Amino acid sequence: MLSPLRPQGIDSDLDPEDRVETIEAIRKAGMDWYYCCEPIGPEHTSQEIADQMFLGIELGCFQHAAMRRVPVPGTPLKSKRQISELRLAQIVAVVTLASLACPETKTIAVHEPNSLGLVSGANTIYAESGINPRDQKQRTEEGRGLDLLRCHQMLLETGFSELLLGDGTSKPIINAIN
C-alpha cells in the first residue's frame, strides 16, 4: 500500500501510516471519503504527486482533487512559492484520467476554484465564506475565496449546465441560487 509522502512525515511529525488507518476506518464505517493531492508546491516531484494521486485511487476515494499551496506570509513554507494555475490544471487532468479506473470516485475537484481546472477535468468547486487561513481578508469571499454567485458564473462559463445535488438529483445551474 502507498503511504502519503507529504506533509505527514516530512513537513510535519505526523505518521503517514496513521493517516492510512484513519482513511480505512472512514471507509469501513461506510462514509464517503474525499481526498486531495495537496498542498502542492513547486518543490514536489512528479513522483510524489503521482504517489499522492494513486493513494486516493487505491483506497477508493469518493471525491478526488488537487490543490496548490498558497504561500502564507509568516509560515515556514512561504519561501517555497506557488505553482501556476496551468500546472495545477495539468495535475487535475492526470488525476481525472487516472480516477477513471476507480469505480468509487464520483467527482473531481480543483481548489481553489479556477476555470483551467474545470476545463481540465474537474467537475466540482467550492464556494467559501468566513475566515480562511490562506487569505489576508477577514472574509475570504472578499479575497481569495469565491462566493456562490462567482462559482455559479465560473461553472456556466466553463460549459456546465447542471448541479448534482446531495440526494443524487440534478438542478439546472441557472436556477441553483434562486
C-alpha positions as CSV (number, residue, x, y, z in Angstrom):
1,M,0.0,0.0,0.0
2,L,1.2,3.5,-0.8
3,S,1.7,6.0,2.1
4,P,1.1,9.7,1.9
5,L,4.5,11.4,1.5
6,R,3.7,15.0,2.3
7,P,3.1,16.7,4.5
8,Q,2.9,13.8,7.0
9,G,6.3,12.6,8.0
10,I,8.2,15.4,6.0
11,D,6.5,18.8,6.6
12,S,5.1,17.6,9.9
13,D,5.8,14.9,12.5
14,L,2.5,13.0,11.8
15,D,2.9,9.3,11.0
16,P,1.8,8.6,7.4
17,E,0.5,5.2,8.4
18,D,-1.8,6.7,11.0
19,R,-3.4,8.7,8.1
20,V,-4.0,5.5,6.1
21,E,-5.5,3.8,9.2
22,T,-7.9,6.7,9.6
23,I,-8.9,6.5,5.9
24,E,-9.6,2.8,6.2
25,A,-11.7,3.5,9.3
26,I,-13.8,6.1,7.4
27,R,-14.4,3.7,4.6
28,K,-15.2,0.8,6.9
29,A,-17.8,3.0,8.6
30,G,-19.5,3.4,5.2
31,M,-18.8,7.2,4.9
32,D,-17.7,8.9,1.7
33,W,-14.0,9.7,1.8
34,Y,-12.9,12.8,0.0
35,Y,-9.2,13.0,-0.9
36,C,-7.0,15.7,-2.3
37,C,-3.4,15.9,-3.6
38,E,-2.5,18.9,-1.5
39,P,-0.9,21.2,-0.8
40,I,1.1,21.0,-4.0
41,G,4.1,23.3,-4.3
42,P,6.9,23.6,-6.8
43,E,9.2,21.5,-4.7
44,H,7.0,18.4,-5.1
45,T,8.3,16.0,-7.7
46,S,6.1,14.3,-10.3
47,Q,6.7,11.0,-8.5
48,E,5.4,12.5,-5.2
49,I,2.3,13.9,-6.8
50,A,1.7,10.5,-8.6
51,D,2.1,8.7,-5.3
52,Q,-0.4,11.0,-3.7
53,M,-2.8,10.6,-6.6
54,F,-2.7,6.9,-6.5
55,L,-3.2,6.7,-2.8
56,G,-6.7,8.2,-3.3
57,I,-7.4,5.8,-6.1
58,E,-6.0,2.7,-4.3
59,L,-8.1,3.5,-1.2
60,G,-11.2,4.3,-3.2
61,C,-12.0,7.9,-2.6
62,F,-15.5,9.2,-3.3
63,Q,-14.0,12.5,-4.5
64,H,-10.5,13.2,-5.7
65,A,-9.0,16.6,-6.1
66,A,-5.9,18.7,-6.5
67,M,-5.0,21.9,-4.7
68,R,-2.0,24.2,-4.9
69,R,-0.4,25.5,-1.8
70,V,-0.9,29.2,-1.1
71,P,2.3,30.7,0.4
72,V,1.0,32.3,3.5
73,P,3.2,35.1,4.9
74,G,4.9,34.2,8.2
75,T,4.7,30.4,7.7
76,P,7.7,28.1,7.1
77,L,6.6,27.2,3.5
78,K,6.2,30.8,2.4
79,S,9.6,30.8,0.7
80,K,8.6,27.7,-1.4
81,R,6.4,29.8,-3.7
82,Q,3.3,28.6,-5.6
83,I,2.7,26.5,-8.7
84,S,0.8,28.2,-11.5
85,E,-2.9,27.5,-12.3
86,L,-1.7,25.9,-15.6
87,R,0.5,23.4,-13.6
88,L,-2.5,22.7,-11.3
89,A,-4.7,22.2,-14.3
90,Q,-2.2,19.6,-15.7
91,I,-2.3,17.8,-12.4
92,V,-6.2,17.9,-12.3
93,A,-6.2,16.4,-15.9
94,V,-4.0,13.5,-14.8
95,V,-6.0,12.9,-11.6
96,T,-9.2,12.9,-13.7
97,L,-7.8,10.4,-16.2
98,A,-6.3,8.1,-13.5
99,S,-9.5,8.2,-11.5
100,L,-11.5,6.7,-14.3
101,A,-10.1,3.4,-13.0
102,C,-11.6,3.9,-9.6
103,P,-15.3,3.0,-9.5
104,E,-15.8,4.7,-6.1
105,T,-14.7,8.1,-7.4
106,K,-17.7,10.2,-8.5
107,T,-16.3,13.7,-8.6
108,I,-13.1,15.6,-9.2
109,A,-12.5,18.9,-7.5
110,V,-10.0,21.7,-8.1
111,H,-9.1,24.1,-5.3
112,E,-9.1,27.0,-5.3
113,P,-11.8,27.2,-8.0
114,N,-10.4,28.1,-11.4
115,S,-11.6,27.8,-15.0
116,L,-8.4,26.0,-16.2
117,G,-9.1,23.2,-13.6
118,L,-12.7,22.9,-14.7
119,V,-11.9,22.5,-18.4
120,S,-9.1,20.1,-17.5
121,G,-11.4,17.6,-16.0
122,A,-12.6,18.8,-12.6
123,N,-16.4,18.9,-12.1
124,T,-16.5,20.3,-8.6
125,I,-15.6,23.6,-7.0
126,Y,-16.4,25.1,-3.6
127,A,-17.7,28.4,-2.5
128,E,-16.1,29.7,0.6
129,S,-17.1,32.3,3.2
130,G,-15.7,33.5,6.5
131,I,-12.2,33.1,7.8
132,N,-9.7,31.2,5.6
133,P,-6.1,30.8,6.8
134,R,-4.9,31.2,3.2
135,D,-6.4,34.7,2.9
136,Q,-5.4,38.0,4.4
137,K,-9.0,39.3,4.2
138,Q,-11.3,38.7,7.2
139,R,-14.0,37.4,4.9
140,T,-12.4,35.2,2.2
141,E,-15.3,35.7,-0.2
142,E,-14.0,39.3,-0.4
143,G,-10.5,38.0,-1.2
144,R,-9.2,34.6,-2.4
145,G,-12.5,32.6,-1.9
146,L,-15.3,32.7,-4.4
147,D,-18.9,33.2,-3.2
148,L,-21.8,31.1,-4.6
149,L,-22.6,33.6,-7.4
150,R,-19.0,33.7,-8.6
151,C,-18.8,29.8,-8.6
152,H,-22.1,29.7,-10.4
153,Q,-20.7,32.0,-13.1
154,M,-17.5,30.1,-13.4
155,L,-19.4,26.8,-13.9
156,L,-21.6,28.4,-16.6
157,E,-18.5,29.9,-18.4
158,T,-16.8,26.5,-18.5
159,G,-19.7,24.7,-20.0
160,F,-21.6,23.2,-17.0
161,S,-25.3,23.4,-17.1
162,E,-26.5,21.4,-14.0
163,L,-25.6,20.9,-10.4
164,L,-25.6,17.5,-8.8
165,L,-27.4,17.6,-5.5
166,G,-26.7,15.6,-2.4
167,D,-29.7,13.3,-3.0
168,G,-28.4,12.3,-6.5
169,T,-30.8,14.6,-8.4
170,S,-29.7,17.5,-10.6
171,K,-30.8,21.0,-10.9
172,P,-30.1,23.5,-13.7
173,I,-27.4,25.9,-12.7
174,I,-29.4,28.9,-13.9
175,N,-31.9,28.2,-11.0
176,A,-29.4,27.0,-8.4
177,I,-29.1,30.2,-6.5
178,N,-32.7,31.5,-6.8
